Each structure stands twice: as C-alpha cells, then as structure tokens.
Amino acid sequence: MHEQVVRPDDAPRWPDDLADEVERIRDAGIAGAGGAGFPTHAKWERADSTEYLLVNHQESEPNYVVDKWLGKTRAREFAELFDRLLEDVFDVIVVSAKRTDREAYLRSLEAETGGTIRAPEELPLEVESESGVVFAYTDPTYQYGMESVLLNVVADTVIGSDLPADHGWLVQNTETIYNVSQAFREARPVTSTYVHVDGNVPRHRFLEAPIGTPANTLLEAAGVPPESLPSDAVVASGGPGWCFAVDSPPREFGVTKATNGLLVLEESTVEDNTLGDGRIDVLESRAWGDGDLETEPTATLEPARVRIPLITNPAFEETVRRAEPVVDPGDRVETGQVVAASVPEGISIPQHASIDGTVTAVDETAVEIEAGDRF
C-alpha cells in the first residue's frame, strides 16, 4: 500500500540506468493515474530522446486534492526522485500547479527541491535557459489540467496531433510520478489508488482503495449504499468537469489504476450536461466546494472482493495488450503478487493482487479475488 515507509536500514534500491528504470516501471504495472490509464513505461521508453519532464500538478477538478496532498506530504520523496532524474535523464523538471494552491500545498515541495519559482506572468518559460526544478505557477483555469493546453501555457509548445515526446517533453501527473518513485525506491507494484467520492452523497470521502474495489464499497463508505440510491441516480467515474456514466451495476464496476473519483448525480443533471463524446461536465451545476471536504485520506478500504482488470483502459485495446492471467480459481494470493503477466508483444503491463485472498474467477477481462487471511 502507499503508506509503506523505507526504514533507515533499508536504503532505496535505485535503478542503474534508463533501461532499468523502464523495466521497474513496467514490472510495477504503473499506468497513468490522471484519467487515461495508458501504460507509463511506454512513455519512458522515449525518455532518452526527451529533455524535459513536466509534472502536471494542476488537479483541476474541484474538491479533489490527491495530487496536492501527495506533493505536500511526500515532498522529500519527490525531491530525491527529481535529483536522480536530473542526474541521469532530464535537463529540467517543471512542476506546474495553480497559483491559488501554492500556500496550502506547495511550500514543502519548493523547500525540499530548492526549485526556481515562476509566476503566471512569467510564462511561457524559456525552458532552454532553465535548470533543475522549476515551479511554473498558472492562473486557476480548469483547462490547464489538459496536457496539451498546459504544455502550450508553460512552454509555448503546440503538440497538435503529436505526442509530447515529439517535442522533447515527457508529461506525467503527480500520482503517477509518485508511483514511479515507489517503483524506483522499493520495486513496489501499484496495488491501490486514491479516490474521491462526491456529488449527491451524505459525506464527501477521500479514500485509498485497492485496485478492483467495487463501486458499491465506495458508495457505502460515503453513506449511500447502492440499494438506497434514488431511481434517477447516475454513478459517474471521474470529476465534476470530466466524468463518464458507469454503465454496469456498482457491484460490477471496479476501481482501476486510473480511477480518481466517483460521483453520484441526478439523471436530469447528466442529461443537461453531457457533451457529444459522452463526457459529463457538471462544473456549473452546483457550488462545488461547499460542505465538509476530506483533504487527506481518512481510510484505506478493505473490500470483501476485488475484480482486477487485465487492461486499465479498454479504450486502448487496439494499442495496449491485456495482461495474461497466471492464476486459477482456488489459488491463494498475497497483496503485490502478480496475477496477470505482461505479454511480450506490444505494450502490456502486469496486474497484481490488491488484497490477500483466494482467486474466485478468471475470465477474459479480469481476475476476481475474495478476501481472506494471510497464509
């Protein structure tokens, strides 16, 4: 889980070179935690031809603070990672956040890295003349959370239909970079993620959830068991400005490595605020930020069952290969154990058990595990 701490007598086992870094990222099963869920090692395979790392610390969704909280509470770990990457991989590391978040969340990271501070009026950067870690603060504009928009604002780089790597950049969001840090330091696989539960729920929650945790467990934690949902309720995955309706029943929908939020919305609100691609944008539908908000994880969920997908985002199936199950029903597994291996052809990452228990089902899309005692 994310809370594991390296003891003084257990020094970090840093990778030896870029090839080792890519292997660590792949073996840890890291996928983009910012929403898309694309396998991270595929980006890092081009790191030797990039010069700059952009850490997307914007976290534009209202009421969401996962990245901000990680940056504040794990500042030393980020600083150690940045030092290593500046030695071996990148010329400059740019951390871009909203200026309005600086006082509450960024001061620790600034201090640990000794980074240069650039205000919104100093953007775009002349990145060729920068060095080390640079904090590029922007105005509090929602769209700056999109990597193509942020690259334009921060570095006057227009990527169009290209990839950021085509222009010398590697872009990652903060939680993804944190997972990279843990893979480098401890070879730790991704077995959980941080999720907000919001919208029409009695209690806003900020939770750590094992991968594959069903939506009903999240809803129950927010005080609204699925059976008590109104008939016109819609459960959506994502944040107020960028979410999609969940088509399956809450028990069948499982948290993926890209899940950062779950919203309960009224059907009429969804109908009025759905865009052409199915994206739901309810930023203007309510005063987001009202009420009591959890600004740090208040619980690590312990679901009775998880359903771990073989591919983080099925939308990438033409590009990304599903992992190959290596367990059978009846097998006992421990958290962190590989339950589906990456395949040698194409882009693929392994999937790991997110709880201790017994494998109860293996099919073409997922491995299901029921909780049980350690053996």
C-alpha positions in Angstrom: 0.0 0.0 0.0 1.1 3.6 -0.4 1.8 4.2 3.3 4.8 1.9 3.5 7.9 3.7 4.7 11.5 2.9 3.9 13.4 2.3 7.1 16.8 3.9 7.6 18.4 0.4 7.4 16.6 -0.4 4.2 18.1 2.1 1.7 16.4 2.8 -1.6 17.4 0.5 -4.4 17.6 3.0 -7.2 17.7 1.8 -10.8 21.1 1.7 -12.5 20.2 3.3 -15.8 17.2 4.3 -18.0 16.7 0.7 -19.2 16.4 -0.4 -15.6 14.0 2.5 -14.9 11.8 1.5 -17.7 11.8 -2.2 -16.6 11.0 -1.1 -13.0 8.0 1.0 -14.2 6.7 -1.9 -16.4 7.1 -4.5 -13.7 5.3 -2.3 -11.2 2.3 -2.2 -13.5 2.2 1.6 -13.5 -0.5 3.2 -15.6 -1.4 6.9 -15.9 -3.3 7.9 -12.8 -4.6 11.1 -14.3 -7.5 9.6 -16.1 -6.4 7.9 -19.3 -4.6 4.9 -17.7 -2.0 4.4 -20.5 0.9 2.2 -19.5 3.6 4.5 -18.2 6.7 2.6 -19.3 5.7 3.2 -22.9 6.3 7.0 -22.3 9.6 6.3 -20.5 10.9 4.2 -23.4 11.4 7.5 -25.2 12.9 9.4 -22.2 16.4 9.2 -23.8 15.2 11.4 -26.6 13.4 13.9 -24.3 15.0 16.8 -22.3 12.2 17.9 -20.0 9.8 16.4 -17.6 6.5 18.2 -16.9 4.8 17.2 -13.7 1.1 18.0 -14.2 0.2 19.2 -10.7 -2.8 21.1 -11.8 -5.5 18.8 -10.4 -8.3 21.0 -11.8 -11.3 19.0 -10.6 -13.0 20.9 -7.7 -13.0 19.1 -4.3 -10.1 16.8 -5.5 -6.8 17.0 -3.6 -5.0 13.7 -4.3 -2.0 15.3 -6.2 -1.8 18.3 -3.9 -1.8 16.1 -0.8 0.9 13.9 -2.2 3.0 16.8 -3.2 2.7 18.3 0.3 3.2 15.1 2.4 5.7 13.2 0.2 7.9 16.3 -0.7 11.1 14.6 0.3 10.5 11.5 -1.8 9.7 13.7 -4.8 12.8 15.7 -4.2 15.0 12.6 -4.1 13.4 11.3 -7.3 13.9 14.6 -9.1 17.6 14.7 -8.0 18.1 11.3 -9.5 16.3 12.1 -12.7 18.2 15.4 -13.2 21.5 13.4 -12.9 20.6 10.8 -15.5 17.6 11.6 -17.6 16.2 15.2 -17.8 17.8 18.7 -18.1 14.9 20.4 -16.4 11.9 19.2 -14.4 8.9 21.6 -14.4 6.2 21.3 -11.8 3.1 23.2 -12.9 0.4 24.0 -10.3 -2.2 26.6 -9.8 -1.0 29.7 -8.0 -4.0 29.6 -5.7 -2.8 26.2 -4.3 0.7 27.4 -3.5 0.4 28.5 0.1 -1.6 25.5 1.2 0.1 22.7 -0.7 3.4 23.6 -2.5 5.7 25.3 0.0 7.1 22.0 1.3 7.9 20.8 -2.2 9.5 24.1 -3.1 11.7 23.9 0.0 12.8 20.3 -0.5 13.7 20.8 -4.1 15.1 24.3 -3.9 13.3 25.0 -7.1 13.0 28.2 -9.1 9.7 29.9 -8.9 7.9 31.3 -12.0 4.7 33.3 -11.6 1.9 33.1 -14.2 3.0 36.4 -15.8 6.5 34.9 -16.4 5.1 32.1 -18.6 5.7 30.7 -21.1 9.2 29.6 -19.9 12.3 29.9 -21.9 13.0 26.3 -20.8 16.4 26.1 -22.5 17.7 28.7 -20.1 16.2 27.0 -17.0 17.9 24.3 -14.9 17.0 22.0 -12.1 13.4 22.0 -10.8 11.1 24.9 -11.8 7.7 25.6 -10.4 5.6 27.1 -13.2 2.5 28.6 -11.5 -0.6 29.3 -13.6 -3.8 31.1 -13.1 -6.6 28.8 -11.7 -8.1 27.8 -15.1 -9.7 24.4 -15.4 -8.5 23.6 -18.9 -4.9 23.9 -17.8 -5.2 20.3 -16.5 -5.1 19.0 -20.1 -1.5 18.2 -21.0 -1.7 19.7 -24.5 -3.1 23.0 -23.1 -0.6 23.0 -20.2 2.4 22.5 -22.5 1.2 25.5 -24.5 0.8 27.7 -21.4 4.0 26.6 -19.7 6.4 26.2 -22.6 4.7 27.7 -25.7 4.7 24.2 -27.2 1.9 23.2 -29.5 1.8 19.5 -30.0 -1.3 19.2 -32.2 -1.7 15.5 -33.1 1.9 14.7 -32.0 3.0 13.3 -28.7 4.8 15.5 -26.1 7.9 13.3 -26.6 8.0 14.5 -30.3 8.7 18.0 -28.8 11.2 16.9 -26.1 8.8 16.5 -23.2 7.6 13.7 -21.0 4.4 14.6 -19.2 3.1 12.8 -16.1 0.6 13.7 -13.4 1.7 13.7 -9.7 0.2 10.4 -8.5 1.8 8.6 -11.5 5.2 10.2 -10.7 4.7 9.1 -7.0 4.1 5.5 -8.2 7.3 5.8 -10.3 9.2 6.9 -7.2 8.0 3.9 -5.2 8.9 1.5 -8.1 12.4 3.0 -8.2 12.9 3.1 -4.4 11.3 -0.2 -3.4 10.3 -2.0 -6.6 6.8 -1.6 -5.2 3.9 -2.5 -7.6 0.7 -0.5 -7.9 -2.0 -2.2 -5.8 -4.1 0.7 -4.7 -5.1 4.2 -5.7 -6.6 7.3 -4.2 -10.3 8.0 -4.9 -12.7 10.8 -4.1 -16.4 10.0 -3.7 -18.5 13.1 -4.2 -21.7 14.5 -5.6 -25.1 13.6 -4.1 -23.7 11.7 -1.2 -24.1 12.3 2.5 -20.4 12.5 3.1 -17.5 13.5 0.8 -14.7 10.9 1.0 -11.1 10.8 0.2 -10.1 7.1 0.3 -7.3 4.7 -0.5 -8.9 1.9 -2.5 -7.3 -1.4 -3.6 -7.4 -1.8 -7.4 -10.6 -3.6 -8.3 -12.6 -2.3 -5.3 -16.3 -2.3 -6.4 -18.2 0.9 -6.6 -20.7 -0.3 -4.0 -17.9 -0.4 -1.4 -17.0 3.3 -2.2 -20.6 4.3 -2.1 -21.2 2.6 1.3 -18.2 4.5 2.7 -19.8 7.8 1.6 -23.0 6.9 3.4 -25.1 5.8 0.4 -25.4 2.0 -0.2 -26.4 1.2 -3.8 -29.8 -0.1 -2.7 -30.6 3.3 -1.2 -29.7 5.3 -4.4 -32.7 7.2 -5.9 -34.1 5.6 -9.0 -32.9 8.6 -11.1 -29.3 8.5 -9.7 -26.4 8.1 -12.1 -23.0 6.9 -10.9 -20.1 8.5 -12.9 -16.4 7.9 -12.9 -14.2 11.0 -12.9 -14.6 14.5 -11.6 -17.1 17.3 -12.0 -15.6 18.6 -15.2 -14.7 15.3 -16.8 -16.6 12.2 -16.0 -18.5 9.4 -17.7 -21.6 7.5 -16.6 -20.9 4.0 -15.3 -22.9 1.5 -17.4 -22.5 -1.5 -15.1 -24.1 -2.0 -11.7 -22.0 -0.7 -8.8 -21.1 -4.2 -7.7 -19.5 -4.9 -11.1 -17.7 -1.7 -11.6 -14.2 -1.9 -10.1 -11.6 0.8 -9.4 -8.8 0.9 -11.9 -5.4 2.5 -11.7 -6.9 5.5 -13.5 -9.9 5.9 -11.2 -9.6 9.2 -9.3 -13.2 9.9 -8.5 -16.7 8.6 -8.3 -19.7 10.9 -8.5 -23.4 10.4 -7.8 -25.5 12.7 -10.0 -29.2 13.2 -10.8 -30.2 11.8 -14.2 -31.6 15.2 -15.3 -28.4 16.9 -14.4 -26.4 14.4 -16.5 -28.8 14.8 -19.5 -28.4 18.6 -19.4 -24.6 18.4 -19.1 -23.5 15.6 -21.4 -21.2 16.5 -24.3 -21.1 14.8 -27.6 -18.4 12.3 -26.7 -20.3 11.1 -23.6 -18.3 13.3 -21.3 -20.3 14.8 -18.5 -19.3 18.4 -17.4 -21.2 19.4 -14.2 -18.9 22.2 -13.1 -21.6 24.8 -13.3 -24.4 22.6 -11.9 -23.7 23.2 -8.2 -21.4 25.1 -5.9 -18.6 22.6 -5.7 -16.6 23.1 -2.6 -19.5 23.7 -0.3 -19.8 21.4 2.8 -17.2 19.4 4.6 -14.4 18.1 2.4 -11.8 15.5 3.3 -8.4 16.9 2.4 -6.4 13.8 3.3 -7.1 10.0 3.1 -9.3 9.1 6.0 -9.5 5.4 5.4 -7.9 2.5 3.5 -10.8 0.4 2.3 -10.8 -3.4 2.9 -13.2 -4.8 0.3 -14.5 -8.3 0.6 -13.9 -8.8 -3.1 -12.0 -7.1 -5.9 -12.1 -7.5 -9.6 -8.8 -6.6 -11.2 -9.0 -5.7 -14.8 -6.4 -7.1 -17.3 -6.2 -3.8 -19.0 -6.6 -0.4 -17.2 -8.5 1.3 -20.0 -10.2 -0.9 -22.6 -10.4 2.1 -25.0 -6.7 1.4 -25.7 -7.2 -2.2 -26.7 -6.0 -1.6 -30.2 -2.7 -0.4 -28.8 -2.4 -2.0 -25.4 -2.4 -5.7 -24.9 -4.3 -7.3 -22.0 -2.2 -9.0 -19.3 -2.2 -12.8 -19.3 -3.6 -14.4 -16.2 -1.1 -16.6 -14.3 -3.5 -17.8 -11.6 -6.5 -20.1 -11.5 -9.7 -20.2 -9.4 -8.8 -21.6 -6.0 -5.3 -20.2 -5.8 -4.3 -18.3 -2.7 -2.6 -14.9 -3.4 -1.0 -12.1 -1.4 -1.1 -8.4 -2.0 1.5 -7.5 -4.6 1.7 -10.9 -6.2 1.5 -11.0 -10.0 -1.9 -12.4 -11.0 -1.6 -11.5 -14.7 1.7 -11.1 -16.5 2.6 -8.7 -19.3 2.8 -10.2 -22.7 6.0 -10.0 -24.8 4.4 -8.5 -27.9 3.2 -4.9 -27.9 2.5 -2.6 -25.0 1.5 -4.5 -21.9 1.8 -4.3 -18.1 1.3 -6.9 -15.3 -1.5 -6.8 -12.9 -1.0 -7.6 -9.2 -3.2 -8.8 -6.4 -4.5 -5.9 -4.4 -5.7 -7.9 -1.4 -4.8 -11.1 0.3 -7.3 -13.9 -0.6 -8.5 -16.6 -2.9 -8.9 -16.3 -6.7 -12.6 -17.0 -7.3 -12.8 -16.2 -11.1 -10.6 -15.7 -14.1 -12.1 -14.5 -17.4 -11.1 -12.6 -20.5 -11.3 -9.2 -18.8 -10.4 -9.6 -15.1 -9.2 -11.7 -12.2 -11.5 -11.8 -9.2 -10.2 -12.3 -5.6 -12.2 -12.7 -2.4 -10.5 -11.5 0.8 -9.0 -14.0 3.2 -6.3 -14.3 5.9 -2.7 -14.3 5.0 -1.2 -17.8 4.6 
